[in-house]
Amino acid sequence: MPSSRTSRSSVPLTRLLPPPEPPHACFARQPVIDGSLQPLGESLSLRWRDSARRAPPPPSPYATSLLLSQTLLEAGLARRRPGCLFVEMDAPTLASPIADVLSGALGAIQLPVDVPVQEPLTRRVAQLHARGYRFALSGVVTPDDPRFAWLPMLSFVKLDATLAPVSAWAPVLRVVEQAGAVLIADRLTEPADYVRLKALGVRCFQGDLLCAPQEESPRPLPACDLDVIARVGRLLRQGAPLDALGLAAGADPALVIRLLMLQRLYAPGQLPPASLAGTLAMLPEPALAGWLHVLRTCTFDLTPSTQSWSHAVREQIYNYRARLIGARLCASPVELEAKVFDLYRRLCAREPVKSTAPLLPEGAGADPR
């Protein structure tokens, strides 16, 4: 059972958890090379851990939710500065709140071959594009692809170098460049094709010729409480104030872990907030709604170790609040909540959180050991 004690060395309780069971899925990333020292970005895909026996899952709301949770939260991929993250989304995923998670600052929503050009999806693409989201079109083989109806809203177009005839390469490049998008030669396997495409003026490439997909299995975070996620989502839809959202979310330390990570993801470089309500205020509302949808989709039953950990965190918060009140160290309720939330951040941070002051003065009982 994980310890319920606060560590003076600021070691997060997440690191004191028993090793979790290996996830049934992992993710793969393949760089998009643009000739510079840094890659243009990386294409992400979900893989089963026994991928030698099973084909990778096709895009779906569940698969995309699991992929986003693994890459952006558990692996912290966006913080490694890999450039634009390309995440493929099918029509149901694009129409759902899940698409709101991948803002333009993080990556590009990749539209596969089987996404139909229909009015509802066109409106959805236009809505997201107007809010600064980026889109990539994959599997292009001809310059008259019907999905080019979305070309004014595309940032990237991926030419399938394996299936597209050589005669179509130059026409596709012209159409894409005239629209102001970037052409990426995808699924590149032959050195001769690389030479021809580069001679035509193509500057961005992806494929096994340059780098095969690299699989990665991040350490899972503790599972969220589905009831708490549902409660926070319901309050958000009802337009509840941020204080009410923060109070509801604070009941689940595993959700707080993710909210703190999302604050750093969507508001990088800003000072840490003084409350959970302040954390929520730094998240775009559509992205927050999307993440609640993602977490509800890919969260499984709580394990005994996660339940014990959550109980230990809640016990620490309760005891710390009582000690602060008993020692009369806070001049106002606002100061009290700020100090309590600072401890909550330390307990739920995946990386140690620097602090400029001890939790309690010597002799006030900050360390329950």
C-alpha atoms as one frame of an Amber mdcrd trajectory, in Angstrom:
protein
   0.000   0.000   0.000   1.443   3.398  -0.913   2.637   5.598   1.902   0.333
   8.370   3.111   3.227  10.465   4.347   4.384  13.697   2.808   7.991  13.454
   1.674  10.335  16.252   2.740  12.221  15.665  -0.519   9.073  16.523  -2.527
   8.919  13.071  -4.115   5.425  12.847  -5.659   3.173  10.076  -4.397   2.759
   8.936  -7.998   6.337   7.656  -7.778   5.549   5.665  -4.644   2.807   3.672
  -6.366   3.329  -0.030  -7.030   4.329  -0.643 -10.655   1.068  -0.644 -12.664
   0.068  -3.427 -14.980   1.488  -2.930 -18.500  -1.084  -1.260 -20.765  -2.658
  -3.347 -23.491  -1.733  -0.678 -26.040   1.259   1.517 -26.804   1.909   4.198
 -29.406   4.294   4.648 -32.301   5.764   7.865 -33.622   7.368   8.499 -36.994
   9.166  11.770 -37.777   8.274  14.062 -40.662  11.595  15.318 -42.000  11.905
  18.782 -43.552  15.651  18.943 -44.109  16.434  20.973 -40.992  18.094  19.797
 -37.809  14.684  19.524 -36.144  11.870  17.446 -37.684   8.750  19.201 -38.909
   6.785  16.959 -36.584   5.794  13.393 -35.814   2.935  11.180 -36.936   1.371
   9.267 -34.059  -0.459   5.955 -34.180  -1.815   3.465 -31.678  -0.415  -0.051
 -31.510  -1.426  -3.153 -29.599   1.360  -4.489 -27.413   1.073  -7.823 -29.204
   1.255  -6.036 -32.570   3.027  -9.018 -34.119  -0.288 -10.876 -33.916  -2.765
  -8.031 -34.381  -2.976  -5.209 -36.904  -2.950  -1.657 -35.486  -6.442  -0.468
 -34.590  -8.104   1.841 -37.142  -8.985   5.398 -36.088 -12.017   5.522 -33.793
 -13.116   7.645 -30.820 -11.768   5.005 -28.423  -8.438   4.517 -30.224  -7.884
   8.267 -30.614  -8.748   8.905 -26.955  -6.259   6.279 -25.834  -3.620   7.685
 -28.190  -4.085  11.283 -26.990  -4.027  10.225 -23.341  -0.852   8.184 -23.788
   1.072  10.697 -25.887   0.090  14.062 -24.417  -0.355  13.075 -20.764   1.432
   9.849 -19.870   4.391  10.314 -22.232   4.420  14.127 -22.120   5.329  14.098
 -25.801   4.375  17.720 -26.509   6.837  18.938 -23.861   9.706  17.274 -25.731
   9.259  19.794 -28.564   8.838  17.276 -31.406   7.142  19.847 -33.634   3.667
  19.323 -35.057   1.934  16.144 -33.862  -0.137  14.488 -36.600  -3.080  12.534
 -35.154  -5.453  10.738 -37.507  -9.179  11.101 -36.755 -12.076   9.396 -38.473
 -15.446  11.072 -39.095 -17.080  10.163 -35.722 -14.007  11.366 -33.816 -13.833
  14.599 -35.813 -17.496  15.307 -35.058 -17.018  14.627 -31.333 -15.480  16.850
 -28.605 -12.315  14.733 -28.854 -11.158  16.793 -31.835 -11.118  19.938 -29.649
  -8.189  18.492 -27.685  -5.630  18.849 -30.489  -5.317  22.617 -30.758  -3.222
  24.194 -33.487  -0.387  24.860 -31.061  -0.072  21.122 -30.386  -0.552  19.479
 -33.750  -2.682  18.800 -36.788  -5.822  16.712 -37.167  -5.055  14.231 -39.938
  -8.018  13.326 -42.172  -7.757   9.785 -43.595  -8.862   8.591 -47.023 -12.277
   7.337 -45.904 -13.473  10.618 -44.339 -16.399  11.672 -46.572 -16.769  15.208
 -47.875 -20.158  15.947 -46.342 -21.735  19.191 -45.186 -21.713  18.400 -41.432
 -18.018  17.488 -41.507 -17.199  20.498 -43.677 -18.883  22.754 -41.114 -16.936
  21.049 -38.323 -13.617  21.495 -40.140 -14.464  25.146 -40.836 -15.422  25.722
 -37.193 -12.165  24.293 -35.873 -10.100  26.024 -38.576 -11.602  29.373 -37.590
 -10.409  28.737 -34.030  -6.825  28.121 -35.175  -6.827  24.334 -35.482  -4.654
  22.806 -38.207  -5.531  19.981 -40.583  -3.581  17.496 -42.687  -4.925  15.368
 -45.526  -3.413  11.890 -45.851  -3.457   9.289 -48.611  -3.591  11.706 -51.554
  -2.809  10.031 -54.910  -4.342  12.369 -57.537  -4.781  16.141 -57.977  -8.578
  15.701 -58.206  -9.029  14.138 -54.773 -12.586  15.082 -53.652 -11.221  15.993
 -50.218  -9.428  18.915 -51.859 -12.718  20.732 -51.277 -11.192  21.364 -47.850
  -7.887  22.581 -49.318  -8.333  26.231 -48.206  -8.490  24.969 -44.611  -5.548
  22.553 -44.827  -2.050  23.184 -43.533  -0.528  19.912 -44.789  -1.207  17.407
 -47.564   0.402  13.959 -47.506   1.087  12.417 -50.903   1.094   8.623 -50.806
   4.395   7.986 -52.617   3.657   4.260 -52.781   0.235   4.451 -54.473   0.347
   7.748 -56.358   1.556   7.439 -59.982   4.716   9.378 -60.784   2.733  11.441
 -63.318   0.541  12.789 -60.491   3.350  14.019 -58.265   3.951  17.383 -59.956
   0.226  18.236 -60.433  -0.501  17.462 -56.784   2.454  19.617 -55.702   1.189
  22.548 -57.798  -2.344  22.337 -56.393  -1.081  22.148 -52.827   1.422  25.002
 -53.174  -1.180  27.256 -54.817  -3.375  26.735 -51.753  -0.528  27.689 -49.423
  -0.280  24.264 -47.813   2.818  22.095 -47.278   3.177  18.861 -49.259   4.636
  15.880 -47.408   5.785  12.855 -49.389   4.454  10.039 -47.225   5.096   6.263
 -47.101   8.479   6.761 -48.739  10.380   3.486 -49.182  12.494   3.864 -52.340
  15.632   6.059 -52.587  14.859   6.776 -56.252  11.441   8.185 -55.309  13.086
  10.433 -52.733  15.473  11.808 -55.368  12.663  12.433 -57.894  10.391  14.114
 -55.372  13.169  16.328 -54.071  14.001  17.354 -57.641  10.361  18.392 -58.117
  10.628  20.716 -55.128   9.170  18.572 -52.343  10.879  19.409 -49.057   9.072
  17.315 -46.447   9.203  13.532 -46.244   7.937  10.670 -44.114   8.415   6.942
 -44.439  10.400   3.876 -43.519  13.192   4.944 -45.894  14.034   7.780 -43.503
  12.916   6.358 -40.151  10.647   3.472 -39.224   7.924   4.082 -36.607   9.320
   3.905 -33.090   7.101   2.284 -30.447   6.913   3.717 -26.947   5.116   2.461
 -23.831   4.727   5.264 -21.271   4.183   4.583 -17.611   0.410   4.699 -16.975
  -1.050   7.311 -14.669  -3.460   6.277 -11.908  -6.946   5.703 -13.301  -9.540
   8.436 -12.900 -12.834   8.080 -11.069 -15.554   7.897 -13.732 -18.192   9.328
 -11.375 -16.067  12.421 -10.744 -15.398  12.883 -14.469 -19.116  12.644 -15.188
 -19.916  15.158 -12.417 -17.368  17.694 -13.658 -18.580  17.278 -17.241 -22.180
  17.818 -16.187 -21.270  20.981 -14.261 -19.291  22.269 -17.238 -22.243  21.762
 -19.596 -24.523  23.538 -17.120 -22.228  26.564 -17.031 -21.301  26.159 -13.375
 -18.688  28.568 -11.931 -15.060  27.514 -11.852 -15.087  27.200  -8.063 -17.792
  24.519  -8.334 -15.851  22.720 -11.065 -12.695  22.822  -8.971 -14.491  21.512
  -5.896 -15.892  18.581  -7.881 -12.598  17.786  -9.644 -10.649  17.949  -6.374
 -12.421  14.803  -5.169 -10.292  12.710  -7.555  -6.498  13.129  -7.228  -5.945
  11.183 -10.471  -8.013  13.787 -12.332  -6.106  16.581 -10.593  -2.836  15.085
 -11.875  -4.116  15.411 -15.417  -5.550  18.908 -14.953  -2.179  20.136 -13.671
  -0.462  18.564 -16.670  -3.007  20.112 -19.039  -2.425  23.536 -17.509   1.258
  23.246 -18.376   0.332  21.965 -21.827  -2.129  24.701 -22.817  -0.619  27.573
 -20.822   3.146  26.962 -20.956   5.397  29.414 -19.204   2.658  30.899 -17.037
   2.945  30.989 -13.269   1.341  28.050 -11.451  -2.226  28.880 -10.379  -3.089
  29.262  -6.716  -6.171  27.043  -6.837  -7.774  24.270  -8.834 -10.316  26.800
 -10.096  -7.383  28.864 -11.347  -6.012  25.788 -13.089  -9.322  25.245 -14.872
  -9.442  28.931 -15.852  -6.213  28.473 -17.829  -7.694  25.702 -19.974  -9.738
  26.535 -23.093 -13.283  25.390 -22.377 -13.608  23.299 -25.581 -10.307  21.556
 -24.789 -11.424  20.849 -21.218 -14.720  19.386 -22.462 -12.776  17.328 -24.991
 -10.405  15.955 -22.366 -13.279  14.956 -20.080 -14.695  13.061 -23.063 -11.287
  11.470 -23.723 -10.800  10.402 -20.114 -14.312   9.018 -19.861 -13.716   7.010
 -23.046 -10.382   5.440 -22.118 -10.607   5.124 -18.314 -11.032   1.655 -16.880
 -12.027   0.363 -13.452  -9.958   1.569 -10.522  -7.404  -0.922  -9.238  -6.883
  -1.447  -5.487  -3.510   0.316  -5.667  -5.054   3.381  -7.325  -7.869   3.470
  -4.784  -5.349   3.262  -1.936  -3.265   6.029  -3.483  -6.275   8.317  -3.948
  -7.325   7.685  -0.355  -3.804   8.503   0.871  -3.765  11.805  -1.025  -7.189
  12.832   0.275  -6.100  11.940   3.821  -2.985  14.090   3.478  -5.034  17.060
   2.289  -7.546  16.687   5.134  -4.799  16.405   7.786  -2.793  19.293   6.345
  -5.822  21.583   6.272  -6.572  20.703   9.904  -2.961  21.382  10.949  -2.938
  24.775   9.217  -6.155  25.782  10.950  -4.954  24.481  14.313  -1.642  26.326
  14.022  -3.454  29.546  12.907  -0.946  30.103  10.117  -3.375  31.544   7.581
  -4.783  35.046   7.787  -7.730  34.368   5.473  -9.660  31.506   3.853  -8.044
  32.436   0.531  -4.559  31.980   1.991  -5.624  28.696   3.558  -6.903  27.311
   0.247  -3.763  28.496  -1.548  -1.529  26.622   0.903  -3.677  23.498   0.702
  -3.620  23.573  -3.102   0.164  24.019  -3.083   0.442  20.719  -1.196  -2.073
  19.132  -3.553   0.113  20.162  -6.488   3.143  18.552  -4.840   1.344  15.302
  -4.187  -0.123  15.117  -7.685   2.778  16.477  -9.733   4.484  13.887 -11.890
   7.629  15.982 -11.663   8.751  17.510  -8.338   7.238  20.961  -7.801   9.683
  23.561  -6.535   8.576  25.438  -3.462   9.971  28.571  -1.898   8.643  27.796
   1.585   8.257  24.746   3.820   4.815  23.241   4.237   4.682  24.237   7.916
   7.193  25.855  10.285   9.291  23.553  12.413   7.256  22.247  15.330   3.890
  22.851  13.652   3.555  19.251  12.577   3.953  19.505   8.817   5.467  16.040
   8.561   3.151  13.408  10.072   6.062  11.070  10.655
